[in-house]
Amino acid sequence: MKAILGRKVGMTELFDEKTGAAVPVTVIVAGPCLVLRTKTADSDGYEAVVVGYGAERRYPTLPHVGEFKKRNLEPRRIIKEFRGPAPEGTAPGAEIRVSIFKAGEWVDVTGRTKGRGTTGTMKRWNFHGAPASHGTEKRHRTPGSIGSNTDPGRTWPGKKLAGRYGDEQVTIQNLRVIQVDEENNLLAISGAVPGAASGLLFIRQAKRAPVSKAPPKG
């Protein structure tokens, strides 16, 4: 499985060379990721690649640093595991770079959405709200009735109410790679991805790309 870690830079637009149409893209600084170890079904029960990414922490913990020292590797800020079979040539000390992706391929991007804090039902669940006039007073953004009568005399589990909104892990599937800049480790991916600028992202080869969206061969 092709996968890499990166950080969101921001959004811009590129122009299609054939049609001239403007394509909104998200620019991501992806990699390089340092391979720490590979896991196999025989030794670990499943296949995966463990990588490190980012500059070293200012105050790293001893267990974190130990993962790198026992392999004589330079410490990185983040350690993450990519589930799936390791690509050929992947060994401890090797680097995974943005060149693993090509323009035209389809990817899934995972990140954490922006945290919005505690919000009401209109913002969190897109409730309509109370009428703006005809006697409504100080209840324009209330959710309305949230319970029942004496029986059952309680609010049903799962009722949509005000509360914490955002700061959730979200995966956007089937985004197209528009441009790859190997020299500057940049990926331009069509559309928007979760999170704020500089947020951590996990980019992997699309799992469920439709046949019409299959990456080009070769």
C-alpha positions as CSV (number, residue, x, y, z in Angstrom):
1,M,0.0,0.0,0.0
2,K,1.3,3.4,-0.9
3,A,1.0,5.9,2.0
4,I,2.7,9.0,3.4
5,L,2.3,11.6,6.1
6,G,2.2,15.3,5.5
7,R,0.9,18.7,6.7
8,K,-1.6,20.9,5.1
9,V,-0.3,24.1,3.6
10,G,-3.5,25.7,2.2
11,M,-5.7,25.9,-0.9
12,T,-5.2,27.4,-4.3
13,E,-6.2,26.7,-7.8
14,L,-4.4,25.2,-10.8
15,F,-5.5,25.3,-14.5
16,D,-6.1,22.2,-16.6
17,E,-3.6,22.2,-19.5
18,K,-6.2,20.6,-21.9
19,T,-9.4,22.4,-21.1
20,G,-8.1,25.5,-19.2
21,A,-10.6,24.9,-16.4
22,A,-9.7,26.1,-12.9
23,V,-9.2,23.2,-10.5
24,P,-9.3,24.0,-6.7
25,V,-6.5,22.1,-5.0
26,T,-5.1,21.6,-1.5
27,V,-1.3,21.9,-1.3
28,I,0.3,19.4,1.1
29,V,3.9,19.1,2.3
30,A,4.3,15.3,2.2
31,G,7.2,13.4,3.7
32,P,9.9,12.3,3.8
33,C,8.9,9.6,6.2
34,L,11.7,7.5,7.8
35,V,11.0,3.7,7.9
36,L,11.6,2.3,11.4
37,R,10.5,-1.3,10.9
38,T,8.3,-3.6,9.0
39,K,5.8,-5.9,10.6
40,T,4.9,-9.3,9.1
41,A,2.2,-11.8,9.6
42,D,4.7,-14.4,10.9
43,S,6.2,-12.2,13.6
44,D,3.3,-9.8,14.5
45,G,0.2,-11.4,13.2
46,Y,-0.4,-8.7,10.5
47,E,1.5,-6.7,7.9
48,A,2.4,-3.0,8.4
49,V,5.2,-0.4,8.1
50,V,6.2,1.8,11.0
51,V,7.5,5.2,10.1
52,G,8.7,8.4,11.7
53,Y,7.8,11.9,10.4
54,G,8.6,15.5,11.2
55,A,11.3,17.3,13.2
56,E,12.5,16.0,16.5
57,R,10.4,17.0,19.6
58,R,11.8,19.7,21.8
59,Y,11.3,17.6,24.9
60,P,11.0,14.0,23.7
61,T,10.3,11.1,26.1
62,L,12.8,8.4,26.6
63,P,10.7,5.6,25.1
64,H,10.1,7.7,22.0
65,V,13.8,8.4,21.5
66,G,14.6,4.7,22.3
67,E,12.6,3.6,19.2
68,F,15.1,5.4,17.1
69,K,18.3,4.9,19.0
70,K,18.1,1.1,19.1
71,R,18.0,1.3,15.2
72,N,20.7,4.0,15.0
73,L,18.2,6.4,13.3
74,E,17.7,10.1,13.7
75,P,14.6,10.8,16.0
76,R,11.4,12.1,14.4
77,R,8.5,13.8,16.0
78,I,5.7,11.4,15.0
79,I,5.6,7.6,14.9
80,K,2.8,6.1,12.8
81,E,2.0,2.7,11.5
82,F,0.8,2.0,7.9
83,R,-1.3,-1.1,7.8
84,G,-0.8,-3.3,4.7
85,P,2.0,-5.1,2.9
86,A,5.3,-3.2,2.7
87,P,6.4,-2.0,-0.7
88,E,9.4,-3.6,-2.3
89,G,12.7,-2.2,-1.0
90,T,11.2,-0.9,2.2
91,A,13.8,-1.5,5.0
92,P,14.7,0.3,8.3
93,G,16.4,3.6,7.5
94,A,14.8,3.9,4.0
95,E,12.7,7.0,3.2
96,I,9.2,7.2,1.8
97,R,9.0,10.3,-0.4
98,V,6.3,12.1,-2.3
99,S,7.5,10.5,-5.6
100,I,5.5,7.3,-4.7
101,F,2.4,9.1,-6.1
102,K,1.9,10.2,-9.7
103,A,-0.4,12.8,-11.2
104,G,-3.8,11.3,-12.0
105,E,-3.9,8.8,-9.2
106,W,-6.7,8.7,-6.6
107,V,-6.0,8.9,-2.9
108,D,-7.8,9.0,0.4
109,V,-6.9,11.7,2.9
110,T,-7.4,11.4,6.7
111,G,-7.1,14.4,9.1
112,R,-8.8,16.0,12.1
113,T,-11.4,18.6,11.5
114,K,-11.2,22.1,13.1
115,G,-12.5,22.2,16.6
116,R,-15.5,24.5,17.0
117,G,-16.0,24.1,20.7
118,T,-19.5,23.9,22.2
119,T,-22.2,24.9,19.6
120,G,-25.9,24.9,19.4
121,T,-28.2,22.6,17.4
122,M,-28.5,25.0,14.5
123,K,-24.7,25.0,13.8
124,R,-24.0,21.4,14.9
125,W,-26.9,19.6,13.3
126,N,-28.3,22.2,10.8
127,F,-31.6,22.6,12.7
128,H,-34.1,25.1,11.2
129,G,-34.7,27.0,14.4
130,A,-37.9,28.6,15.7
131,P,-40.0,31.1,13.6
132,A,-38.4,34.5,13.4
133,S,-41.7,36.3,14.2
134,H,-45.4,35.6,15.1
135,G,-44.8,35.7,18.9
136,T,-41.4,34.0,19.1
137,E,-39.5,35.6,22.0
138,K,-35.9,34.7,23.0
139,R,-36.2,31.2,21.5
140,H,-35.1,31.7,17.9
141,R,-32.2,29.2,18.1
142,T,-33.6,26.7,20.5
143,P,-34.0,23.0,19.4
144,G,-37.6,22.7,20.4
145,S,-39.0,19.8,22.4
146,I,-36.4,17.2,23.3
147,G,-38.4,14.7,25.5
148,S,-41.6,12.8,25.8
149,N,-44.6,12.7,28.2
150,T,-44.7,10.9,31.5
151,D,-44.1,7.7,29.6
152,P,-41.2,7.2,28.9
153,G,-40.4,10.4,30.8
154,R,-36.8,10.7,29.5
155,T,-34.8,11.9,26.5
156,W,-34.1,9.1,24.0
157,P,-30.5,8.1,23.5
158,G,-28.9,9.6,20.4
159,K,-31.1,12.7,20.4
160,K,-29.4,15.5,18.5
161,L,-28.6,18.3,21.0
162,A,-26.1,21.1,21.6
163,G,-22.5,20.0,22.4
164,R,-19.0,19.7,21.2
165,Y,-18.6,20.1,17.5
166,G,-15.5,19.3,15.3
167,D,-12.1,18.0,16.3
168,E,-13.0,14.6,14.8
169,Q,-11.0,12.3,12.5
170,V,-12.4,12.4,9.0
171,T,-11.4,10.6,5.8
172,I,-12.2,12.1,2.4
173,Q,-12.1,9.4,-0.2
174,N,-11.3,9.5,-3.9
175,L,-9.4,12.8,-4.3
176,R,-7.3,13.1,-7.4
177,V,-3.6,13.9,-7.4
178,I,-3.2,16.9,-9.7
179,Q,0.5,17.7,-9.4
180,V,3.6,16.3,-7.7
181,D,6.6,18.4,-6.9
182,E,9.4,16.0,-5.9
183,E,12.0,18.7,-5.4
184,N,9.9,20.5,-2.7
185,N,8.0,17.5,-1.4
186,L,4.6,19.0,-2.4
187,L,1.4,17.3,-3.4
188,A,-1.5,19.2,-5.0
189,I,-4.7,17.3,-4.4
190,S,-8.1,18.2,-5.9
191,G,-10.7,19.6,-3.5
192,A,-10.6,20.2,0.2
193,V,-9.2,18.1,3.0
194,P,-10.0,18.0,6.7
195,G,-8.2,20.3,9.2
196,A,-6.6,23.6,9.5
197,A,-3.3,24.8,7.9
198,S,-0.3,22.9,9.2
199,G,-2.6,20.0,10.4
200,L,-1.3,16.5,10.2
201,L,-2.6,14.4,7.2
202,F,-2.4,10.8,6.3
203,I,-2.5,10.2,2.5
204,R,-2.9,6.7,1.1
205,Q,-3.8,5.0,-2.1
206,A,-7.6,5.1,-2.6
207,K,-9.2,1.9,-1.3
208,R,-12.6,2.1,-3.1
209,A,-11.9,4.2,-6.3
210,P,-14.7,3.5,-8.8
211,V,-13.7,1.8,-12.1
212,S,-14.0,5.1,-13.9
213,K,-11.7,6.7,-11.4
214,A,-9.0,4.0,-11.4
215,P,-5.4,5.4,-11.6
216,P,-3.7,5.2,-15.0
217,K,-1.6,2.2,-15.7
218,G,2.1,2.4,-15.9
